[in-house]
């Protein structure tokens, strides 16, 4: 007879229980969700067996529809049907209108960035993206039968800080715990890497609906290292459709008002034509506009002439990415194709020519990103404790600050491996100055106006001194998701300067909290209960980790330190049985402070042991 | 922060790049935030800070120029990110000559490649000389600093020649 396992109340009796984690490809045109089942990543279909979810949301009569039904209504109700909202994440209204002047939406400028007015209510791109993510979360939970532990969400490698932050905010709003933001091409390489186990350089060519990315990765002894990324955040298969539409409208001499009113219809026809031309050398068809019939036939050769300049741009970006990685095209072992637009034969031919080899297309280019994300989610959730695979990512765009004369001084250059921390010193230029403004920017250009403004920080509380005497050390820290955090300290006095963060785009922390509260009220979720549970889980996690650490490395603490830590842990164990979220949170902080030096020493010991062990092996 | 000791490598300008890469991977596996995805907030924070140091250390040690700057800073003289003009008239003359030659060459690909080869040979010589200076007893920090400053210029110039070659590739 098997022995019965008895667990403490509130503690799990099954430590190796599988955690449910998913990978989500939040795409411009389509989104997908995937998970690992029986060791294999697989996409999760809807009730009708479709894995793709069109990234379309329609707001109508106080209701919202998402995916295929919304897409079907897009032509009839363009104003209230938001298509490809991902393009608007982390962008200002001016930027959006400059890139896409013919959009049918009503934009409203709000204090917290841009919003779209649909069905009598304004919603920002984060909220609309959250609707898509929530839909996928529900699909996954229905399919897997339980709540999700977490999700890996993919983003274009080229996304800047504002766009990444917006994506993470949308996930939070959709009730998802983000394990990691993962670059789309990296996810694709994982999907292939797991199957074939190749070692060496890999190029990932990702041409989706609205974005193009090229990444150069190195696989070596289980480490995926992103050597460089490049691309274009507003170039994709939609531009192929647009090129066809332009070709037709010029040929037919359509009036401007006809072009505008017929745009959606023509785009749909162009898309279908493009897809058909992947298999057929020519398409013969007509279209009726305002009672007149037009010849909408197209030959593949004409189509290829139309898109050749666009493909050339992508090849140029490939060359630059190779240069950034300090490698040449003939060193690349494999080329992975991602995104529906890589089905276009000319794309495959040109990419193959540039890299001198046939690109990999065996995994569905629409699914490959979600499948890779699912594999990574499975690892991060702790379902594969023996997994040695490690993923190193780089900063996609340089981070800098504004200096005199509207110039940008780079502090962390692009393609630096993240996480990374860099400190920069500033000084006061007036006697008695107690505040200072720091403008943080992202981009490669030299002028402030040509870069993306990320935030303006006002440092206050600087002790009054003579000009140039105060030394303010500003530390820029970028985490594994590519998100920036800034702290500042006056060096001579040690005064921690206060920082006010004003995001230039995207949403402030408080705004997210407000939206979260509102959405939870709607979902009849008990917010307080949920927050209490979260803190209790965190307390248990802290205690469990410390107990294990004490078992192993008790000798790293003095008697006094040990007594202090032990006492704080006992208090936490007691308080976490209670119902005060704030008290638990405060006590976790006390334990954190008491164990900080311990944690740092443990880290150092483990490093020393690992490197010493390696040395012995080398001999 | 002594990056050589973080990576468990000897404090020398000439470095076993295999050993560096191997230490880097070991350190990554111990400190990368993904390895702490389900750990407590504090352990995550400490891992991230350590991992940022590892990344910074790797980028410093990887390149001979930043490696030289780091070695010098361990000897007590910090010269990275400085605004300093070299007071060596002979070297300044040579700089001007190089710039003139580069202008004359323009878009002659063979001549540009020859020039790049010459620069790379010069860089190798300078690095050998610097290595000796670091190893020698009683070398003056300022002397070393001046050699590193020259090397900084030569690397920058090499990048300019490379950029000119890149332009040719675009067509």
Interface residues (C-beta under 8 A of the other chain):
Chain A: X179 X180 X220 X221 X223 X316 X319 X323 X379 X380 X381 X382 X388 X390 X391 X392 X416 X417 X418 X419 X420 X421 X422 X477 X479 X480 X538 X541 X542 X545 X546 X588 X592 X595 X596 X599 X600 X603 X606 X607 X608 X610 X611 X612 X614 X615 X618
Chain B: X6 X7 X8 X19 X22 X23 X25 X26 X27 X28 X29 X30 X31 X32 X33 X34 X35 X37 X38 X39 X40 X41 X42 X43 X46 X47 X48 X49 X50 X51 X52 X53 X55 X56 X58 X59 X166 X169 X170
